[in-house]
Amino acid sequence: MSVNITMKMRVVLLLMFLGYLSVTHAQNVLQPDINITDLLTGLEKLKDMETRLLATETMVVELKQMNQDLLDELQVVRSMEARLKYTEDQVKKLQRNNSEGHTNATRVAFSVSLSDSGVAIFGPWNDDRTVLFKRILTNIGDAYNPNTGIFTAPVSGVYYFSFTAFAHMQSSSILAGTALYKNGKLVVSVHELHQGEDNHEYASNSAVLELKAKDTVYIHLEEGRMVYDDYKGRTTFAGFLL
């Protein structure tokens, strides 16, 4: 398009110049002493007009190209905005799913007592034993095993444990009490010695433990000690993930 305009303008300028020469020639016939300087000045003006015209056309082409480049960049920006929004939506969805899955997977809590029916007396024995709590009050996550008396951490984290030992003792020679063990090692313990006329003895303790997945926690009864329970749930063991 710009080439056609240039050609047309050149033709117009040439025709103007030829017309100017014709007039000048006619004047030369009538006036032989015409000023050649005026002729050269007119020619320079025509050249200047052509130069300005070419510069203007070049600027128009450049501006059109700049406009197209801006449109292309705007399209790229819009495409990036759409991709960014889609990615952000996907991240939020994954975070929501992970949060819900994490909450469901790590809900761990249990509460148990010694007897599941009637009176239960555990001990005294001639050896150390793990206390088997048979009555399940709560066991979210099934981390406590009533057959072994052992709690196994399903996930790593910080856990809170508490336990209570009750004894209905008839002899002052028997010591009531239990101990909290982690992976076979003593953590905290309780004990109560029968004194005076009161033969109902209570003792409680608790601990906050940082566990790794598969770590074990249980209540340990030492040799010669005993605990008692009945339908009131006096000897207990409980824990949950913080």
C-alpha positions as CSV (number, residue, x, y, z in Angstrom):
1,M,0.0,0.0,0.0
2,S,2.8,2.4,1.0
3,V,4.7,1.6,-2.3
4,N,1.7,2.6,-4.4
5,I,1.3,5.9,-2.5
6,T,5.0,6.6,-3.0
7,M,4.8,5.9,-6.8
8,K,1.7,8.1,-7.1
9,M,3.3,10.9,-5.2
10,R,6.4,10.7,-7.3
11,V,4.3,10.8,-10.5
12,V,2.5,13.8,-9.1
13,L,5.7,15.5,-8.2
14,L,7.2,14.7,-11.6
15,L,4.2,16.1,-13.4
16,M,4.4,19.2,-11.2
17,F,8.0,19.6,-12.1
18,L,7.4,19.1,-15.8
19,G,4.6,21.6,-15.6
20,Y,6.9,23.9,-13.9
21,L,9.5,23.3,-16.7
22,S,6.9,23.9,-19.4
23,V,5.9,27.2,-17.8
24,T,9.6,28.1,-17.4
25,H,10.3,27.1,-20.9
26,A,7.5,29.3,-22.2
27,Q,8.7,32.1,-20.1
28,N,12.2,31.5,-21.5
29,V,10.8,31.9,-25.0
30,L,9.1,35.1,-24.0
31,Q,11.7,36.1,-21.5
32,P,15.1,34.6,-22.4
33,D,16.8,36.0,-19.3
34,I,14.9,33.8,-16.7
35,N,16.7,33.2,-13.4
36,I,18.1,29.6,-13.2
37,T,18.4,30.0,-9.5
38,D,14.6,30.0,-9.1
39,L,14.5,26.8,-11.1
40,L,17.0,25.1,-8.9
41,T,15.3,26.3,-5.7
42,G,12.0,24.8,-6.9
43,L,13.7,21.5,-7.6
44,E,15.2,21.4,-4.1
45,K,11.8,22.0,-2.6
46,L,10.4,19.1,-4.6
47,K,13.1,16.9,-3.3
48,D,12.5,18.0,0.2
49,M,8.8,17.2,-0.1
50,E,9.7,13.8,-1.4
51,T,12.1,13.2,1.5
52,R,9.4,14.3,4.0
53,L,6.8,12.1,2.4
54,L,9.1,9.1,2.5
55,A,9.8,9.7,6.2
56,T,6.1,10.1,7.0
57,E,5.3,6.8,5.2
58,T,8.1,5.1,7.1
59,M,6.8,6.4,10.4
60,V,3.3,5.1,9.5
61,V,4.6,1.7,8.8
62,E,6.6,1.6,12.0
63,L,3.6,2.8,14.0
64,K,1.4,0.1,12.5
65,Q,4.1,-2.5,13.4
66,M,4.3,-1.2,16.9
67,N,0.5,-1.4,17.2
68,Q,0.5,-5.0,16.0
69,D,3.3,-5.8,18.5
70,L,1.3,-4.4,21.3
71,L,-1.7,-6.4,20.3
72,D,0.4,-9.5,20.2
73,E,1.8,-8.8,23.6
74,L,-1.7,-8.1,25.0
75,Q,-2.8,-11.5,23.7
76,V,0.2,-13.2,25.4
77,V,-0.6,-11.4,28.7
78,R,-4.3,-12.5,28.6
79,S,-3.2,-16.0,27.9
80,M,-0.8,-16.0,30.8
81,E,-3.5,-14.5,33.1
82,A,-5.9,-17.4,32.1
83,R,-3.1,-20.0,32.8
84,L,-2.3,-18.4,36.1
85,K,-5.9,-18.4,37.3
86,Y,-6.2,-22.1,36.2
87,T,-3.0,-23.0,38.1
88,E,-4.1,-21.1,41.2
89,D,-7.5,-22.9,41.2
90,Q,-5.7,-26.2,40.9
91,V,-3.4,-25.4,43.8
92,K,-6.3,-24.4,46.0
93,K,-8.1,-27.6,45.1
94,L,-5.1,-29.7,45.9
95,Q,-4.5,-27.9,49.2
96,R,-8.1,-28.4,50.2
97,N,-8.0,-32.1,49.3
98,N,-4.7,-32.6,51.1
99,S,-6.0,-30.7,54.1
100,E,-9.1,-32.9,54.3
101,G,-7.1,-36.1,53.7
102,H,-4.5,-35.1,56.3
103,T,-7.2,-34.4,58.8
104,N,-8.9,-37.7,58.2
105,A,-5.7,-39.7,58.2
106,T,-4.3,-38.2,61.4
107,R,-7.3,-38.3,63.7
108,V,-6.0,-40.5,66.5
109,A,-7.5,-40.8,69.9
110,F,-8.3,-43.6,72.3
111,S,-9.7,-44.1,75.8
112,V,-9.9,-47.5,77.5
113,S,-10.4,-49.0,81.0
114,L,-9.4,-52.4,82.5
115,S,-12.6,-54.2,82.8
116,D,-15.2,-54.8,80.0
117,S,-17.6,-56.6,82.4
118,G,-17.7,-56.8,86.2
119,V,-14.8,-56.9,88.5
120,A,-11.3,-57.3,87.1
121,I,-8.1,-57.7,89.1
122,F,-4.8,-57.6,87.2
123,G,-1.9,-59.0,89.3
124,P,0.0,-59.5,91.3
125,W,2.2,-61.7,89.2
126,N,5.6,-63.2,89.5
127,D,6.8,-61.3,86.4
128,D,6.4,-58.0,84.7
129,R,3.4,-57.7,82.3
130,T,1.7,-55.3,79.9
131,V,-1.7,-54.3,81.2
132,L,-4.6,-55.4,78.9
133,F,-7.4,-52.8,78.9
134,K,-10.4,-54.6,77.6
135,R,-13.2,-51.9,77.7
136,I,-12.9,-49.6,74.6
137,L,-14.5,-46.2,75.1
138,T,-12.9,-44.6,72.1
139,N,-10.4,-45.9,69.5
140,I,-10.3,-43.5,66.6
141,G,-7.8,-44.7,64.1
142,D,-7.6,-48.2,65.7
143,A,-4.1,-47.5,67.0
144,Y,-4.8,-49.2,70.4
145,N,-4.9,-53.0,70.3
146,P,-7.0,-54.5,73.2
147,N,-5.4,-57.9,72.6
148,T,-1.9,-56.7,73.3
149,G,-2.6,-53.6,75.4
150,I,-0.2,-51.7,73.1
151,F,-0.8,-48.4,71.3
152,T,1.1,-48.0,68.0
153,A,1.5,-44.5,66.6
154,P,0.1,-44.5,63.1
155,V,1.8,-41.2,62.2
156,S,4.7,-39.2,63.6
157,G,3.7,-36.4,65.9
158,V,3.3,-35.2,69.4
159,Y,0.9,-37.2,71.6
160,Y,-0.6,-36.8,75.0
161,F,-1.1,-39.8,77.3
162,S,-2.7,-40.2,80.7
163,F,-3.3,-43.2,82.9
164,T,-4.8,-44.0,86.3
165,A,-4.2,-47.0,88.6
166,F,-6.8,-48.0,91.2
167,A,-6.4,-50.8,93.7
168,H,-8.8,-52.3,96.2
169,M,-6.2,-53.7,98.6
170,Q,-6.7,-56.0,101.5
171,S,-3.0,-56.4,102.4
172,S,-0.4,-53.8,103.2
173,S,2.3,-55.9,101.5
174,I,0.9,-55.4,98.0
175,L,1.9,-52.2,96.1
176,A,-0.5,-50.8,93.6
177,G,0.8,-48.9,90.6
178,T,1.6,-48.9,86.9
179,A,4.1,-47.3,84.6
180,L,4.0,-45.7,81.1
181,Y,6.5,-47.2,78.7
182,K,7.6,-46.1,75.2
183,N,9.3,-48.6,73.0
184,G,10.2,-50.8,76.0
185,K,11.6,-47.9,78.1
186,L,10.1,-46.4,81.3
187,V,8.7,-42.8,80.9
188,V,6.6,-42.1,84.0
189,S,5.0,-44.2,86.7
190,V,2.7,-44.2,89.7
191,H,2.4,-46.3,92.8
192,E,0.4,-46.4,96.0
193,L,1.0,-48.3,99.2
194,H,-1.9,-49.4,101.4
195,Q,-1.9,-47.5,104.6
196,G,-4.4,-47.2,107.5
197,E,-8.0,-48.3,107.2
198,D,-8.6,-46.9,103.6
199,N,-8.1,-49.8,101.2
200,H,-9.1,-47.8,98.1
201,E,-6.0,-46.4,96.5
202,Y,-5.7,-44.1,93.4
203,A,-2.7,-42.8,91.5
204,S,-2.6,-40.9,88.1
205,N,0.1,-39.5,85.8
206,S,0.5,-38.2,82.3
207,A,3.1,-37.4,79.6
208,V,3.4,-35.6,76.3
209,L,5.6,-37.6,73.9
210,E,7.0,-37.0,70.5
211,L,6.6,-40.2,68.6
212,K,7.6,-41.5,65.2
213,A,5.3,-43.7,63.2
214,K,5.3,-47.3,64.5
215,D,6.5,-46.3,68.0
216,T,4.7,-48.2,70.8
217,V,3.3,-46.9,74.1
218,Y,1.7,-49.1,76.8
219,I,1.0,-49.5,80.5
220,H,3.4,-51.7,82.4
221,L,2.7,-53.6,85.6
222,E,5.8,-54.6,87.6
223,E,6.2,-57.9,89.4
224,G,4.3,-58.1,92.7
225,R,2.0,-55.1,91.9
226,M,-1.7,-55.1,91.1
227,V,-4.6,-52.9,89.8
228,Y,-8.3,-53.2,90.2
229,D,-11.3,-52.2,88.1
230,D,-15.1,-52.7,87.9
231,Y,-18.0,-51.2,85.9
232,K,-17.1,-47.7,87.1
233,G,-13.9,-47.7,85.0
234,R,-11.4,-46.9,87.7
235,T,-8.2,-48.1,86.0
236,T,-7.8,-46.3,82.7
237,F,-5.4,-45.5,79.9
238,A,-5.9,-42.7,77.2
239,G,-4.1,-40.8,74.6
240,F,-4.5,-38.7,71.5
241,L,-2.5,-36.9,68.8
242,L,-2.1,-33.2,69.4
